[in-house]
Amino acid sequence: MKIQEFLIPQLQQEVALTEKFLKRIPEDKMSWKPHDKSMTIKEIANHLAEIPEWISGTMDSNGWDLEGYQPPSKSTVEEIVTDLKNNASVAEKALKKPDEVYSDTWKMTQGENVLMEMPRFNVLQSMVMNQFPHHRAQLGVYFRLLDISVPATYGPSADES
């Protein structure tokens, strides 16, 4: 099995689950957060929609310098879902590379400071794909605190089977 044949269905599944969560966000709760140190729902939602773009960045460049990074800030659920889908479409194309490309070293920096350096495949699995369930779970806690039904993901939730 080629690496892309493993990763593309995984991406598709994570995007579909993420879309389910994003569509559950009430527009009037976008600025809500449970604690001063927490992200708002809007920030988490934008971050989730941005994750597929990291796949493209990992596969189409040798690294990423976080110096000057500005996170996306779409305003509505519809804009965020559209962003997720567009980024996922570009990411799928970026994953269609020969297996040997996945072994190339990729580096994340902040100015001159190297934050991490590892093969692309490891970046995709440990730093990118794992972001989806991590931040969906975070959003799920927000939903629970706001008494919003939590979508089922890899199995049933207390609200859905």
Backbone torsions as a table, in degrees:
resi	resn	phi	psi	omega
1	MET	NA	132.9	176.4
2	LYS	-74.5	151.5	-178.8
3	ILE	-58.8	-41.6	-180.0
4	GLN	-61.7	-32.0	178.7
5	GLU	-69.2	-21.3	174.9
6	PHE	-85.6	-45.2	-171.8
7	LEU	-78.6	-37.3	-176.2
8	ILE	-63.0	-47.6	176.4
9	PRO	-63.3	-34.3	177.0
10	GLN	-62.9	-45.8	177.4
11	LEU	-60.2	-46.8	-179.2
12	GLN	-58.4	-42.5	178.9
13	GLN	-64.6	-46.2	-178.9
14	GLU	-64.1	-38.1	178.6
15	VAL	-67.2	-43.0	179.2
16	ALA	-62.2	-43.0	177.7
17	LEU	-65.2	-40.5	-179.7
18	THR	-65.2	-42.0	178.9
19	GLU	-59.7	-39.1	178.0
20	LYS	-59.0	-43.2	178.3
21	PHE	-66.6	-47.3	-176.7
22	LEU	-60.5	-40.5	-178.3
23	LYS	-68.8	-12.8	179.7
24	ARG	-87.6	-8.3	-176.8
25	ILE	-74.5	123.7	173.5
26	PRO	-74.6	134.3	-178.0
27	GLU	-56.3	-32.8	-176.9
28	ASP	-79.6	0.7	179.3
29	LYS	-111.6	7.7	-175.6
30	MET	-57.8	-32.0	-177.3
31	SER	-93.8	2.5	-177.6
32	TRP	-74.5	142.5	171.5
33	LYS	-150.3	148.3	-173.9
34	PRO	-79.6	-14.3	-175.2
35	HIS	-155.5	154.3	180.0
36	ASP	-57.8	-31.8	-178.5
37	LYS	-86.2	-6.0	-177.8
38	SER	-85.3	157.8	171.1
39	MET	-76.0	155.1	172.4
40	THR	-75.9	165.4	175.2
41	ILE	-57.9	-42.3	179.3
42	LYS	-60.0	-42.2	179.8
43	GLU	-65.9	-42.7	178.1
44	ILE	-64.7	-43.8	-178.8
45	ALA	-61.7	-45.6	177.5
46	ASN	-62.6	-39.4	178.9
47	HIS	-63.5	-44.8	177.9
48	LEU	-59.5	-41.5	-179.9
49	ALA	-68.2	-26.2	-178.5
50	GLU	-79.2	-24.8	-172.5
51	ILE	-52.5	-45.2	178.3
52	PRO	-58.7	-28.4	177.4
53	GLU	-63.5	-29.8	177.2
54	TRP	-65.6	-31.5	177.2
55	ILE	-63.4	-47.8	178.4
56	SER	-60.0	-44.4	179.7
57	GLY	-63.0	-34.6	178.9
58	THR	-72.3	-40.8	-175.3
59	MET	-84.0	-25.7	-173.3
60	ASP	-105.5	3.5	177.1
61	SER	-144.9	169.6	-179.8
62	ASN	-91.3	-4.3	179.7
63	GLY	174.5	-178.8	-178.3
64	TRP	-142.3	126.4	175.7
65	ASP	-99.1	117.2	-177.6
66	LEU	-76.0	-7.8	178.5
67	GLU	-56.5	121.0	179.1
68	GLY	81.7	4.2	-179.8
69	TYR	-58.8	134.8	175.2
70	GLN	-124.1	120.2	179.9
71	PRO	-68.7	154.7	177.6
72	PRO	-65.7	156.2	-178.0
73	SER	-144.8	57.0	174.7
74	LYS	-65.3	149.8	-171.4
75	SER	-95.3	-30.6	-174.8
76	THR	-116.9	160.3	176.6
77	VAL	-59.7	-42.4	-179.8
78	GLU	-59.3	-45.0	178.2
79	GLU	-62.8	-39.4	-178.2
80	ILE	-68.7	-43.2	178.1
81	VAL	-63.7	-41.8	176.9
82	THR	-60.4	-43.0	178.0
83	ASP	-61.0	-45.3	177.5
84	LEU	-56.1	-49.8	-177.4
85	LYS	-64.9	-43.1	178.6
86	ASN	-63.1	-45.9	179.6
87	ASN	-63.5	-37.4	179.4
88	ALA	-66.7	-39.0	178.8
89	SER	-62.2	-45.0	178.1
90	VAL	-66.0	-39.5	-179.5
91	ALA	-63.3	-41.8	178.4
92	GLU	-57.9	-43.4	178.7
93	LYS	-64.4	-39.7	-179.0
94	ALA	-66.1	-28.5	-179.9
95	LEU	-75.7	-13.6	-177.4
96	LYS	-82.1	66.9	-179.9
97	LYS	-124.3	158.4	176.1
98	PRO	-62.0	150.2	-178.0
99	ASP	-52.3	-37.6	-175.8
100	GLU	-62.9	-26.0	178.9
101	VAL	-64.9	-31.2	-179.5
102	TYR	-67.5	-16.8	178.6
103	SER	-88.1	-13.8	-179.6
104	ASP	-62.7	143.9	179.5
105	THR	-74.0	137.7	178.4
106	TRP	-125.3	144.0	-173.1
107	LYS	-130.9	135.9	172.0
108	MET	-109.6	128.8	-178.8
109	THR	-129.0	165.4	169.1
110	GLN	-134.3	95.7	-171.3
111	GLY	67.3	-126.5	179.9
112	GLU	-85.3	-11.2	-176.7
113	ASN	-83.1	120.1	177.5
114	VAL	-83.3	118.5	-179.5
115	LEU	-87.4	-35.0	176.4
116	MET	-164.3	155.9	179.3
117	GLU	-152.7	121.5	-178.7
118	MET	-164.2	169.0	177.4
119	PRO	-61.0	147.8	-178.7
120	ARG	-51.3	-44.1	-178.6
121	PHE	-57.9	-43.3	179.4
122	ASN	-65.3	-38.2	176.5
123	VAL	-60.5	-48.0	-177.9
124	LEU	-60.1	-44.0	-177.5
125	GLN	-76.4	-50.3	-172.1
126	SER	-83.7	-33.8	-173.8
127	MET	-104.9	-21.4	-175.2
128	VAL	-109.6	-66.0	-175.0
129	MET	-59.9	-34.3	179.0
130	ASN	-70.4	-14.8	176.9
131	GLN	-67.4	-34.0	-178.5
132	PHE	-58.0	-61.0	-177.7
133	PRO	-65.1	-32.2	179.6
134	HIS	-59.6	-52.0	-176.3
135	HIS	-80.0	-26.4	172.3
136	ARG	-65.1	-40.8	178.0
137	ALA	-62.8	-40.2	176.8
138	GLN	-59.5	-46.7	178.4
139	LEU	-63.6	-36.4	177.2
140	GLY	-61.0	-38.5	176.7
141	VAL	-65.3	-42.9	177.3
142	TYR	-58.5	-45.8	179.2
143	PHE	-57.8	-46.8	-178.5
144	ARG	-59.0	-44.9	-179.4
145	LEU	-64.9	-27.5	179.8
146	LEU	-96.3	4.6	-178.4
147	ASP	60.2	40.5	174.6
148	ILE	-103.1	135.5	-179.8
149	SER	-57.0	129.0	179.9
150	VAL	-89.7	123.2	-179.2
151	PRO	-65.7	148.2	170.9
152	ALA	-68.7	144.4	178.2
153	THR	-121.7	-92.0	-177.8
154	TYR	-85.0	-2.2	178.3
155	GLY	-172.0	-173.0	-176.7
156	PRO	-67.5	156.3	170.9
157	SER	-108.4	176.9	176.8
158	ALA	-67.6	-16.3	-177.2
159	ASP	-104.1	-20.9	-177.4
160	GLU	-140.3	151.3	173.4
161	SER	-114.0	NA	NA
